[in-house]
Amino acid sequence: MTPRRVIPLTPAASPARAVPLPARPQLEASPPLSVYVHFPWCVKKCPYCDFNSHAPRDGSIPEQAWLDAVLADLQRSLPQVWGRRVHSVFIGGGTPSLMSASTLDALLTGLRMLLPLDPLAEVTLEANPGTVEAERFRDYRAAGVNRLSLGIQSFDDALLARIGRIHGGEEARRAIDAARTHFERVNLDLMYALPGQTPDMALADLETAIGFGVQHLSCYHLTLEPNTPFAHDPPPLPDDDSAADMQEAIEARLAAAGFAHYETSAFARPHEQSRHNLNYWTFGDYLGLGPGAHGKLSSHEGIRREMRHKHPGRYLEGAARGDFIQEAREMSVAELPFEFMMNALRLTEGVPAKLFTERTGVPIEAITDELARARERGLLDTAAGQLRPTLQGRRFLNELLQGFLRD
């Protein structure tokens, strides 16, 4: 979406290299560690979705094989994270709420046995509305999940049908009621700029969501991702001005309701931010388990990114050989400024400047020129020891980030 009422920016000049980068990262301590577990199956893949999700051909999900593979994956990964405390767990998908409560319980038991899980760790499960899933919420809570993230998207039956969702508005309301019964912390995902949606319709969805008293809302602009049915055959979408009106109205209404806009698409009541996602945005470490899961792990040797085999069948087949990794590489020092900023500058308040060196092992003096240019262009505020995107910087985040790219 192209925002309105903002002066377009000129491309940034190529960053100078007045202060050389070190030969390798010099990390003084390991960042906080999270665990992400991917459950790749859905009842039906939505036409806008580009996540690693698959509808089982015969309707049968190989839960036990997936569980065994994930725990074997964890066993093999232990040397990379040995002794490090886990601060959050996120089980995403796909539709993890299709998982039986017994499988979820065995998964979390395995994680606790093999990793030092903080007693106060945030444990989030993604769920979709639907009677069968909602009936399991009590058992999910008993297994150790303490935060639920519900993919509502809209409460309007016609809009839900246009984006290929299999639930209706009434099912969404029942699922939220069930979630609020068993979980103190609940997030609702909403989408706007849907086919045929007006700003008033978007605000109606938002008012319904606020009315349930949840602590966290994620509001996403529908985008046409490559290699999805919607990209090949686009539906009629609201124009840019209408979409911008929706975005501005959503931000204003949530601010009035006491929600802080703490990340690009995330809003929370005080002290209710997603701790797992904050670890991503502050360039923390995360171990990714399950088909297609991504991970980032730091050590004295450097910072390593990994991706598990993406296709569920390949991942399950590889488990018998101890072969889980599809791609792995050490990040170059030249990549680290951009990688850090790509995460940290999603946060409305930014991060302390000292965090850059703590999490990348690169002296912040090595990016003095890049920081100066971003300030001069009105995209970045570095006052009070913070790296904070300005309003202009948030609206043109890609422009801001490009200034930190190096060859």
LUMKE-957212 format. One record per residue: residue number from 1; x, y, z of N, C-alpha, C in turn. Coordinates in pm, whole numbers. Layout:
# LUMKE-957212
    nr     n_px     n_py     n_pz    ca_px    ca_py    ca_pz     c_px     c_py     c_pz
   NUM        X        Y        Z        X        Y        Z        X        Y        Z
...
This chain:
# LUMKE-957212
    nr     n_px     n_py     n_pz    ca_px    ca_py    ca_pz     c_px     c_py     c_pz
     1       84     -119        0        0        0        0       87      124        0
     2       56      224      -81      129      350      -82       56      450        8
     3      118      495      119       52      587      209       25      720      143
     4      -78      790      192     -110      922      140      -49     1029      229
     5      -53     1151      181      -18     1268      258      124     1262      315
     6      212     1194      246      353     1189      284      436     1217      160
     7      534     1306      170      616     1343       54      703     1225       15
     8      701     1181     -110      786     1069     -151      933     1099     -124
     9     1006      994      -97     1147     1009      -63     1235      973     -182
    10     1351     1036     -187     1448     1001     -291     1532      884     -243
    11     1586      804     -334     1667      690     -291     1787      734     -209
    12     1824      652     -111     1940      684      -27     2068      664     -105
    13     2167      745      -73     2298      728     -134     2362      603      -78
    14     2459      550     -152     2529      431     -104     2604      465       24
    15     2589      381      129     2653      412      256     2805      411      245
    16     2866      510      311     3013      516      314     3066      418      416
    17     3197      390      407     3258      295      498     3372      363      574
    18     3339      476      637     3442      551      707     3499      471      822
    19     3416      390      890     3462      305     1000     3447      161      955
    20     3556       86      948     3545      -50      895     3468     -143      988
    21     3403     -241      931     3337     -345     1007     3441     -443     1059
    22     3416     -506     1173     3510     -608     1221     3508     -731     1132
    23     3609     -812     1144     3617     -933     1062     3508    -1033     1099
    24     3467    -1034     1225     3363    -1126     1270     3291    -1063     1388
    25     3168    -1106     1416     3095    -1050     1530     3168    -1078     1661
    26     3161     -982     1752     3224     -997     1883     3114     -989     1990
    27     3040    -1098     2007     2930    -1100     2102     2983    -1125     2243
    28     2939    -1040     2336     2982    -1056     2474     2894    -1156     2549
    29     2769    -1171     2507     2676    -1264     2573     2572    -1309     2471
    30     2513    -1426     2495     2409    -1477     2406     2280    -1399     2427
    31     2206    -1370     2320     2076    -1304     2335     1975    -1398     2401
    32     1859    -1346     2442     1753    -1433     2492     1714    -1535     2385
    33     1668    -1651     2429     1635    -1762     2339     1487    -1794     2344
    34     1426    -1807     2228     1288    -1853     2213     1287    -1981     2129
    35     1174    -2050     2130     1155    -2168     2047     1029    -2149     1964
    36     1041    -2173     1834      926    -2172     1744      905    -2314     1691
    37      780    -2362     1698      745    -2495     1649      638    -2480     1541
    38      665    -2540     1424      571    -2524     1312      488    -2650     1291
    39      356    -2630     1290      259    -2735     1259      199    -2700     1123
    40      229    -2775     1017      206    -2723      882       70    -2753      819
    41      -21    -2816      890     -145    -2859      824     -262    -2767      853
    42     -348    -2753      754     -472    -2677      762     -586    -2761      704
    43     -709    -2729      741     -824    -2792      675     -826    -2753      528
    44     -799    -2625      502     -802    -2571      366     -708    -2451      360
    45     -631    -2442      254     -538    -2329      242     -612    -2207      187
    46     -597    -2094      255     -665    -1972      211     -596    -1916       86
    47     -671    -1851       -2     -612    -1806     -130     -512    -1693     -118
    48     -506    -1626       -2     -409    -1517       17     -283    -1565       90
    49     -283    -1689      138     -180    -1735      231      -55    -1784      159
    50       62    -1732      202      188    -1782      148      271    -1849      256
    51      208    -1882      370      279    -1955      475      297    -2100      434
    52      382    -2171      506      406    -2312      479      293    -2394      540
    53      181    -2400      469       63    -2472      518       10    -2563      408
    54      -43    -2678      450      -84    -2782      356     -213    -2848      404
    55     -307    -2867      314     -426    -2945      345     -395    -3092      318
    56     -409    -3182      417     -377    -3324      394     -468    -3383      288
    57     -410    -3455      194     -487    -3505       80     -597    -3602      121
    58     -569    -3687      219     -669    -3784      261     -741    -3741      388
    59     -720    -3616      430     -784    -3566      550     -719    -3612      679
    60     -613    -3692      669     -548    -3746      788     -417    -3674      815
    61     -398    -3627      937     -276    -3557      977     -188    -3654     1056
    62      -63    -3675     1014       26    -3769     1084       83    -3708     1212
    63       -4    -3687     1310       37    -3618     1432      154    -3684     1503
    64      146    -3817     1519      250    -3885     1596      384    -3878     1524
    65      382    -3896     1392      507    -3887     1316      566    -3746     1326
    66      479    -3645     1318      525    -3505     1332      585    -3482     1470
    67      517    -3529     1575      567    -3511     1711      702    -3579     1729
    68      713    -3702     1683      840    -3775     1696      952    -3702     1623
    69      921    -3650     1504     1022    -3580     1425     1065    -3451     1493
    70      970    -3373     1546     1004    -3247     1612     1092    -3271     1735
    71     1059    -3372     1814     1138    -3400     1933     1277    -3453     1895
    72     1285    -3531     1786     1417    -3575     1739     1497    -3457     1686
    73     1430    -3364     1619     1493    -3241     1571     1550    -3163     1689
    74     1473    -3152     1795     1519    -3083     1914     1641    -3152     1975
    75     1634    -3285     1985     1747    -3360     2040     1875    -3329     1963
    76     1864    -3328     1832     1982    -3306     1748     2032    -3162     1759
    77     1945    -3070     1797     1982    -2929     1804     2036    -2889     1940
    78     2029    -2975     2038     2067    -2938     2174     2207    -2881     2187
    79     2308    -2935     2117     2442    -2876     2132     2449    -2727     2097
    80     2357    -2680     2011     2359    -2539     1972     2302    -2447     2081
    81     2220    -2503     2170     2152    -2418     2269     2174    -2470     2411
    82     2272    -2554     2428     2291    -2622     2556     2303    -2523     2673
    83     2219    -2545     2775     2226    -2465     2896     2157    -2330     2888
    84     2104    -2292     2773     2042    -2161     2759     1894    -2168     2797
    85     1850    -2075     2879     1711    -2071     2925     1619    -2024     2812
    86     1505    -2089     2799     1406    -2053     2697     1301    -1963     2761
    87     1281    -1845     2700     1191    -1744     2756     1052    -1746     2694
    88     1037    -1804     2576      905    -1810     2514      901    -1925     2414
    89      780    -1977     2393      754    -2081     2294      634    -2036     2212
    90      645    -2050     2081      533    -2015     1992      507    -2133     1900
    91      384    -2183     1900      345    -2295     1814      255    -2238     1706
    92      308    -2232     1582      237    -2167     1474      213    -2262     1358
    93      150    -2208     1253      117    -2295     1141       88    -2218     1015
    94       10    -2286      928      -80    -2396      956     -186    -2362     1060
    95     -248    -2466     1109     -352    -2454     1211     -319    -2547     1326
    96     -237    -2503     1422     -201    -2591     1533     -319    -2636     1617
    97     -431    -2562     1612     -547    -2603     1692     -617    -2725     1634
    98     -568    -2777     1520     -614    -2908     1473     -547    -3022     1550
    99     -440    -2989     1623     -365    -3088     1699     -445    -3136     1820
   100     -438    -3264     1848     -504    -3316     1969     -435    -3261     2092
   101     -512    -3252     2200     -455    -3204     2325     -346    -3297     2376
   102     -360    -3427     2351     -258    -3522     2398     -125    -3501     2324
   103     -132    -3471     2193       -9    -3443     2118       56    -3315     2168
   104      -25    -3212     2191       29    -3086     2242       94    -3107     2379
   105       29    -3183     2464       84    -3209     2596      218    -3282     2586
   106      226    -3380     2496      352    -3453     2478      460    -3362     2422
   107      425    -3271     2333      522    -3177     2277      579    -3087     2387
   108      492    -3026     2467      540    -2935     2570      614    -3010     2681
   109      574    -3132     2709      648    -3213     2805      789    -3240     2755
   110      800    -3273     2626      931    -3297     2567     1018    -3173     2571
   111      961    -3057     2542     1038    -2933     2548     1089    -2907     2689
   112     1003    -2929     2788     1043    -2905     2927     1152    -3002     2971
   113     1146    -3125     2925     1245    -3225     2965     1382    -3197     2904
   114     1384    -3140     2783     1510    -3125     2711     1570    -2985     2719
   115     1489    -2887     2756     1535    -2749     2761     1500    -2687     2896
   116     1583    -2593     2945     1548    -2522     3068     1445    -2413     3040
   117     1319    -2450     3041     1211    -2357     3010     1182    -2272     3133
   118     1187    -2141     3116     1159    -2050     3226     1020    -2079     3283
   119     1006    -2084     3416      874    -2111     3475      767    -2010     3433
   120      808    -1889     3399      714    -1785     3357      716    -1764     3206
   121      765    -1862     3133      774    -1849     2987      637    -1828     2925
   122      632    -1741     2826      511    -1722     2747      502    -1837     2648
   123      389    -1910     2647      369    -2023     2557      242    -1995     2477
   124      260    -1963     2349      150    -1921     2262      115    -2031     2163
   125      -14    -2050     2140      -63    -2141     2037     -153    -2064     1942
   126     -129    -2079     1812     -220    -2022     1712     -340    -2113     1697
   127     -458    -2053     1679     -581    -2130     1665     -673    -2059     1568
   128     -756    -2136     1501     -858    -2079     1414     -995    -2109     1471
   129    -1093    -2019     1450    -1227    -2042     1502    -1288    -2170     1444
   130    -1374    -2230     1518    -1439    -2353     1476    -1475    -2433     1599
   131    -1589    -2496     1598    -1639    -2564     1716    -1543    -2670     1768
   132    -1485    -2750     1678    -1399    -2860     1721    -1277    -2805     1793
   133    -1212    -2703     1735    -1093    -2647     1797    -1126    -2581     1931
   134    -1237    -2503     1936    -1271    -2430     2057    -1295    -2524     2174
   135    -1349    -2641     2151    -1374    -2736     2258    -1245    -2785     2323
   136    -1133    -2768     2254    -1005    -2816     2306     -932    -2713     2391
   137     -981    -2592     2397     -906    -2486     2462     -875    -2517     2608
   138     -970    -2576     2679     -945    -2609     2819     -827    -2704     2832
   139     -822    -2804     2745     -712    -2902     2753     -580    -2841     2709
   140     -582    -2748     2614     -460    -2679     2575     -405    -2600     2693
   141     -494    -2535     2766     -449    -2458     2883     -388    -2551     2987
   142     -450    -2663     3009     -398    -2759     3108     -262    -2813     3066
   143     -236    -2822     2934     -108    -2873     2885        5    -2772     2905
   144      -27    -2645     2927       76    -2546     2952       73    -2425     2861
   145      -20    -2420     2765      -34    -2299     2683      -93    -2189     2771
   146      -34    -2071     2770      -88    -1961     2851     -124    -1837     2769
   147     -113    -1849     2637     -154    -1737     2550     -207    -1797     2421
   148     -323    -1749     2377     -386    -1800     2255     -395    -1688     2153
   149     -361    -1720     2027     -370    -1624     1918     -472    -1676     1817
   150     -583    -1605     1804     -695    -1650     1721     -697    -1578     1587
   151     -698    -1654     1477     -704    -1597     1343     -847    -1564     1303
   152     -898    -1450     1350    -1037    -1410     1325    -1052    -1353     1184
   153     -968    -1255     1151     -963    -1182     1023    -1081    -1088     1004
   154    -1205    -1135     1026    -1322    -1049     1016    -1439    -1119     1085
   155    -1541    -1039     1120    -1664    -1096     1174    -1776    -1094     1071
   156    -1746    -1045      953    -1846    -1029      846    -1847    -1155      760
   157    -1959    -1224      756    -1967    -1351      683    -1932    -1335      535
   158    -1979    -1227      474    -1953    -1208      331    -1804    -1185      306
   159    -1740    -1105      391    -1597    -1080      374    -1516    -1207      398
   160    -1553    -1283      499    -1483    -1409      527    -1492    -1503      407
   161    -1609    -1509      345    -1625    -1596      228    -1537    -1548      112
   162    -1524    -1416       96    -1446    -1362      -15    -1297    -1392       -1
   163    -1250    -1409      122    -1107    -1440      139    -1083    -1588      168
   164    -1187    -1669      149    -1170    -1813      155    -1162    -1873      294
   165    -1207    -1801      398    -1204    -1857      532    -1317    -1958      548
   166    -1294    -2060      629    -1394    -2166      644    -1484    -2144      765
   167    -1460    -2038      843    -1547    -2009      957    -1633    -1887      925
   168    -1739    -1870     1003    -1824    -1753      992    -1810    -1663     1113
   169    -1880    -1550     1109    -1870    -1454     1218    -1916    -1509     1351
   170    -2022    -1587     1351    -2073    -1642     1477    -1974    -1743     1536
   171    -1914    -1824     1452    -1810    -1916     1501    -1694    -1839     1563
   172    -1658    -1726     1501    -1550    -1645     1557    -1586    -1594     1695
   173    -1708    -1547     1712    -1751    -1496     1843    -1750    -1607     1948
   174    -1797    -1725     1912    -1797    -1836     2007    -1654    -1876     2045
   175    -1565    -1877     1947    -1427    -1914     1976    -1361    -1813     2071
   176    -1390    -1684     2052    -1332    -1583     2142    -1387    -1600     2283
   177    -1518    -1625     2295    -1575    -1649     2427    -1508    -1768     2495
   178    -1488    -1876     2419    -1423    -1994     2476    -1278    -1964     2515
   179    -1209    -1889     2430    -1070    -1854     2461    -1062    -1769     2587
   180    -1149    -1670     2600    -1148    -1583     2717    -1183    -1658     2844
   181    -1257    -1768     2831    -1291    -1850     2948    -1168    -1919     3005
   182    -1079    -1963     2917     -967    -2048     2960     -831    -1978     2959
   183     -820    -1863     2893     -691    -1795     2881     -704    -1650     2924
   184     -609    -1606     3006     -606    -1465     3044     -551    -1378     2932
   185     -462    -1435     2851     -397    -1358     2745     -441    -1412     2610
   186     -509    -1326     2532     -563    -1365     2402     -530    -1256     2301
   187     -479    -1297     2186     -459    -1207     2072     -562    -1241     1965
   188     -611    -1139     1897     -697    -1157     1780     -627    -1100     1658
   189     -619    -1180     1551     -571    -1132     1422     -688    -1078     1342
   190     -676     -957     1292     -775     -897     1203     -705     -855     1074
   191     -780     -857      964     -728     -806      837     -818     -693      788
   192     -756     -600      716     -835     -493      656     -793     -476      511
   193     -865     -387      440     -850     -373      294     -886     -503      225
   194     -994     -566      273    -1043     -690      214    -1130     -660       93
   195    -1153     -759        5    -1235     -735     -114    -1374     -683      -77
   196    -1409     -565     -127    -1540     -508     -102    -1555     -441       33
   197    -1449     -429      111    -1458     -370      244    -1446     -219      237
   198    -1524     -149      320    -1517       -5      332    -1454       30      467
   199    -1410      155      486    -1357      194      618    -1456      170      731
   200    -1585      196      707    -1685      171      812    -1692       23      846
   201    -1681      -63      748    -1684     -208      774    -1561     -251      854
   202    -1445     -194      820    -1323     -228      894    -1335     -184     1040
   203    -1393      -65     1062    -1409      -18     1200    -1513     -101     1274
   204    -1613     -150     1204    -1713     -236     1270    -1647     -364     1320
   205    -1561     -424     1238    -1486     -542     1283    -1403     -509     1406
   206    -1337     -393     1402    -1251     -354     1512    -1331     -333     1641
   207    -1446     -267     1630    -1529     -244     1749    -1573     -376     1811
   208    -1608     -473     1727    -1646     -603     1779    -1530     -667     1854
   209    -1410     -659     1797    -1293     -718     1860    -1263     -650     1994
   210    -1266     -517     1998    -1239     -445     2122    -1340     -483     2229
   211    -1463     -505     2187    -1570     -536     2281    -1550     -665     2358
   212    -1464     -754     2311    -1439     -879     2382    -1338     -863     2496
   213    -1277     -747     2507    -1187     -721     2619    -1053     -789     2610
   214    -1009     -824     2489     -878     -888     2475     -768     -784     2495
   215     -646     -834     2522     -535     -744     2554     -447     -711     2435
   216     -463     -785     2324     -368     -771     2213     -443     -790     2082
   217     -414     -703     1986     -473     -713     1852     -363     -698     1748
   218     -368     -782     1647     -278     -771     1532     -363     -736     1411
   219     -333     -623     1348     -415     -574     1236     -328     -567     1111
   220     -363     -648     1013     -281     -664      893     -355     -614      770
   221     -284     -544      685     -335     -507      553     -326     -630      463
   222     -435     -668      399     -431     -780      304     -337     -745      190
   223     -240     -831      167     -148     -812       55     -154     -933      -37
   224     -126     -909     -164     -128    -1016     -264       13    -1072     -274
   225       37    -1182     -202      170    -1241     -199      195    -1323     -326
   226      320    -1323     -377      350    -1403     -497      317    -1550     -477
   227      280    -1614     -587      255    -1759     -589      137    -1801     -501
   228       41    -1711     -486      -85    -1746     -420     -198    -1731     -521
   229     -312    -1798     -500     -426    -1782     -591     -469    -1636     -608
   230     -465    -1558     -500     -504    -1417     -512     -406    -1338     -598
   231     -279    -1376     -598     -182    -1307     -683     -207    -1339     -830
   232     -245    -1464     -859     -271    -1504     -997     -405    -1451    -1048
   233     -502    -1441     -958     -636    -1395     -997     -685    -1297     -891
   234     -637    -1171     -894     -664    -1077     -786     -812    -1044     -771
   235     -861    -1041     -649     -998     -996     -626    -1004     -844     -632
   236    -1122     -786     -643    -1133     -639     -642    -1108     -585     -501
   237    -1000     -511     -484     -960     -462     -354     -987     -312     -341
   238    -1000     -260     -218    -1013     -115     -200     -891      -43     -257
   239     -912       80     -304     -800      155     -359     -709      202     -245
   240     -594      259     -282     -495      297     -182     -548      399      -83
   241     -626      497     -132     -679      599      -41     -773      537       61
   242     -859      447       16     -952      383      108     -878      296      209
   243     -777      225      162     -698      141      252     -625      228      355
   244     -573      344      310     -505      434      403     -602      489      506
   245     -725      519      463     -827      563      558     -852      456      664
   246     -858      330      622     -879      221      717     -764      214      817
   247     -642      221      766     -526      212      853     -527      324      957
   248     -550      446      913     -548      560     1004     -660      551     1106
   249     -779      509     1061     -893      498     1152     -870      389     1256
   250     -811      277     1213     -781      168     1306     -681      214     1411
   251     -574      281     1368     -473      327     1463     -533      427     1562
   252     -616      518     1514     -676      619     1602     -772      555     1702
   253     -856      462     1653     -954      400     1743     -886      317     1850
   254     -783      244     1814     -714      162     1912     -639      248     2014
   255     -583      359     1969     -519      450     2065     -621      503     2165
   256     -740      539     2116     -845      588     2205     -892      481     2303
   257     -880      354     2262     -923      243     2347     -815      197     2443
   258     -699      263     2442     -594      230     2537     -492      130     2488
   259     -489      105     2357     -391       14     2299     -271       93     2247
   260     -152       50     2284      -31      111     2230        6       42     2099
   261       39      123     1999       82       71     1869      232       46     1878
   262      269      -72     1929      409      -93     1964      492     -153     1852
   263      428     -209     1751      499     -271     1638      417     -248     1514
   264      477     -263     1397      413     -225     1271      266     -265     1264
   265      234     -390     1300       96     -438     1288       37     -482     1421
   266      103     -448     1533       61     -502     1663       25     -391     1760
   267      -82     -415     1837     -135     -319     1933     -162     -394     2064
   268     -126     -334     2175     -141     -404     2303     -178     -306     2414
   269     -253     -357     2510     -274     -282     2632     -144     -284     2713
   270     -130     -197     2813       -3     -189     2887       43     -325     2939
   271      171     -354     2916      238     -476     2963      185     -604     2898
   272      115     -593     2786       58     -712     2722      117     -737     2583
   273      232     -680     2552      297     -709     2425      332     -858     2417
   274      341     -907     2295      384    -1046     2275      533    -1055     2306
   275      569    -1126     2413      710    -1136     2449      788    -1216     2345
   276      723    -1314     2285      791    -1394     2182      825    -1306     2061
   277      729    -1229     2015      755    -1144     1899      854    -1033     1932
   278      850     -982     2054      948     -880     2093     1090     -937     2085
   279     1106    -1065     2114     1239    -1124     2102     1285    -1125     1957
   280     1193    -1151     1862     1228    -1141     1721     1274     -998     1688
   281     1191     -899     1727     1216     -761     1683     1340     -702     1749
   282     1380     -756     1864     1503     -707     1928     1623     -795     1894
   283     1611     -873     1789     1721     -953     1734     1770    -1057     1834
   284     1672    -1114     1907     1704    -1226     1993     1722    -1353     1911
   285     1755    -1462     1979     1774    -1591     1913     1647    -1673     1921
   286     1629    -1761     1823     1515    -1853     1826     1553    -1981     1753
   287     1518    -2091     1816     1536    -2223     1758     1408    -2261     1687
   288     1416    -2288     1557     1298    -2326     1479     1291    -2476     1460
   289     1177    -2534     1496     1155    -2678     1483     1030    -2703     1400
   290     1031    -2811     1322      915    -2844     1240      935    -2805     1095
   291      849    -2854     1005      866    -2830      862      871    -2681      826
   292      977    -2642      759      991    -2504      711     1026    -2403      817
   293     1045    -2445      943     1073    -2349     1049     1208    -2283     1029
   294     1213    -2153     1056     1337    -2076     1048     1393    -2057     1188
   295     1525    -2048     1198     1590    -2023     1325     1704    -1926     1309
   296     1740    -1861     1419     1858    -1773     1425     1927    -1800     1558
   297     2052    -1841     1553     2125    -1879     1673     2263    -1813     1674
   298     2297    -1754     1788     2425    -1684     1803     2521    -1768     1886
   299     2648    -1756     1854     2753    -1823     1932     2881    -1742     1916
   300     2987    -1788     1978     3116    -1720     1962     3170    -1734     1820
   301     3116    -1828     1745     3159    -1848     1607     3090    -1752     1510
   302     2978    -1694     1551     2904    -1606     1462     2755    -1622     1482
   303     2677    -1572     1386     2531    -1578     1390     2484    -1662     1272
   304     2411    -1766     1302     2373    -1867     1203     2222    -1863     1181
   305     2182    -1866     1054     2041    -1881     1018     2019    -2021      961
   306     1904    -2080      997     1870    -2215      952     1726    -2218      902
   307     1700    -2310      809     1562    -2341      771     1547    -2492      759
   308     1446    -2545      826     1418    -2689      815     1358    -2722      679
   309     1362    -2852      642     1298    -2894      518     1154    -2844      517
   310     1116    -2780      407      988    -2710      403      870    -2805      386
   311      881    -2901      296      766    -2988      272      752    -3087      387
   312      632    -3102      442      614    -3194      555      664    -3335      527
   313      638    -3386      406      683    -3521      374      834    -3533      377
   314      903    -3433      322     1050    -3435      323     1104    -3426      465
   315     1040    -3343      546     1084    -3329      686     1066    -3460      762
   316      950    -3524      744      925    -3650      816     1017    -3761      766
   317     1041    -3764      636     1132    -3866      582     1275    -3843      633
   318     1316    -3719      640     1451    -3688      685     1475    -3720      831
   319     1366    -3723      910     1381    -3748     1053     1446    -3883     1079
   320     1418    -3982      995     1474    -4115     1015     1626    -4114      997
   321     1677    -4018      921     1822    -4008      896     1888    -3899      981
   322     1808    -3831     1062     1861    -3716     1135     1890    -3599     1045
   323     1819    -3591      933     1840    -3487      832     1722    -3390      837
   324     1737    -3278      906     1628    -3182      924     1651    -3050      852
   325     1775    -3018      822     1810    -2885      774     1810    -2879      621
   326     1733    -2786      567     1734    -2763      422     1837    -2657      386
   327     1847    -2552      466     1944    -2446      440     2003    -2400      573
   328     2132    -2370      573     2198    -2314      691     2317    -2233      645
   329     2340    -2120      707     2455    -2038      670     2490    -1944      783
   330     2618    -1911      791     2665    -1809      883     2643    -1672      818
   331     2585    -1581      891     2563    -1447      838     2693    -1370      834
   332     2716    -1298      725     2836    -1216      715     2819    -1092      802
   333     2930    -1036      846     2925     -915      927     2859     -801      851
   334     2881     -796      720     2822     -688      640     2670     -692      638
   335     2612     -810      659     2466     -823      660     2403     -775      789
   336     2479     -777      897     2420     -762     1030     2352     -628     1055
   337     2407     -513     1010     2334     -388     1033     2193     -389      973
   338     2183     -434      848     2051     -439      786     1959     -538      857
   339     2012     -656      889     1931     -758      954     1879     -709     1089
   340     1964     -643     1165     1921     -590     1295     1813     -484     1276
   341     1837     -388     1188     1743     -278     1169     1611     -326     1111
   342     1617     -428     1025     1494     -481      964     1398     -530     1072
   343     1451     -576     1183     1368     -620     1294     1339     -505     1391
   344     1444     -440     1440     1429     -342     1547     1345     -222     1507
   345     1353     -180     1382     1281      -59     1341     1135      -86     1308
   346     1090     -209     1325      946     -237     1323      880     -188     1452
   347      959     -172     1557      906     -128     1685      887       24     1684
   348      769       69     1721      737      211     1717      834      293     1800
   349      871      244     1918      963      316     2005     1109      279     1979
   350     1132      191     1882     1267      151     1852     1331       73     1965
   351     1463       80     1974     1539        6     2075     1653       92     2126
   352     1707       61     2244     1827      132     2289     1941      112     2190
   353     2015      218     2163     2123      210     2064     2227      105     2103
   354     2248       87     2232     2350      -10     2277     2312     -153     2240
   355     2182     -177     2215     2139     -312     2181     2197     -356     2048
   356     2225     -260     1959     2283     -295     1829     2413     -373     1847
   357     2501     -321     1929     2630     -389     1951     2611     -518     2030
   358     2522     -516     2130     2500     -636     2212     2451     -753     2128
   359     2364     -727     2030     2301     -836     1957     2373     -870     1827
   360     2453     -779     1772     2524     -808     1646     2673     -832     1666
   361     2729     -783     1776     2874     -791     1794     2950     -693     1707
   362     2880     -594     1651     2941     -491     1565     2936     -357     1638
   363     3047     -284     1648     3043     -153     1714     2948      -59     1640
   364     2868       15     1714     2773      104     1648     2845      214     1571
   365     2971      241     1607     3049      341     1531     3069      299     1387
   366     3052      170     1357     3069      122     1219     2955      165     1129
   367     2843      212     1187     2730      257     1104     2698      404     1130
   368     2799      479     1173     2778      622     1200     2724      696     1078
   369     2780      669      961     2737      740      840     2593      705      804
   370     2557      576      814     2422      534      782     2320      600      876
   371     2354      606     1004     2264      669     1101     2248      818     1069
   372     2356      883     1034     2350     1026     1004     2261     1053      883
   373     2275      971      780     2193      992      660     2045      969      689
   374     2015      867      770     1875      841      804     1816      957      884
   375     1895     1016      973     1848     1133     1048     1824     1251      954
   376     1919     1274      863     1907     1388      771     1783     1377      683
   377     1743     1256      652     1625     1235      567     1495     1233      647
   378     1506     1254      776     1386     1260      860     1323     1126      888
   379     1402     1019      875     1348      884      891     1379      822     1027
   380     1481      874     1095     1529      811     1217     1559      915     1322
   381     1522      882     1446     1551      965     1562     1648      888     1650
   382     1762      949     1682     1861      881     1766     1882      955     1898
   383     1786     1038     1937     1797     1112     2062     1784     1017     2182
   384     1841     1057     2294     1828      986     2422     1875      842     2414
   385     1976      818     2328     2032      685     2322     1941      580     2263
   386     1843      620     2181     1750      528     2117     1772      526     1966
   387     1737      418     1902     1723      410     1757     1574      395     1731
   388     1510      505     1691     1364      508     1682     1322      560     1545
   389     1237      485     1472     1188      539     1345     1094      655     1369
   390     1106      761     1291     1010      870     1297      879      824     1233
   391      776      908     1241      651      875     1173      677      855     1024
   392      759      944      965      795      929      824      869      797      802
   393      958      762      895     1032      638      883      943      516      891
   394      839      522      975      746      408      985      665      395      857
   395      627      508      798      547      503      675      631      455      557
   396      760      485      560      850      447      452      961      358      508
   397      921      251      574     1017      165      642     1117      104      545
   398     1071       61      429     1165        2      332     1273      102      291
   399     1232      228      273     1329      332      238     1432      348      350
   400     1386      346      473     1476      360      587     1574      243      593
   401     1524      123      573     1609        4      585     1714       -3      473
   402     1678       45      355     1773       37      243     1904      111      274
   403     1896      210      362     2017      285      396     2119      204      474
   404     2079       84      522     2170        2      599     2220     -120      520
   405     2183     -127      393     2231     -237      310     2375     -213      268
   406     2455     -319      271     2593     -312      222     2616     -425      123
   407     2709     -406       34     2741     -509      -65     2801     -629        6
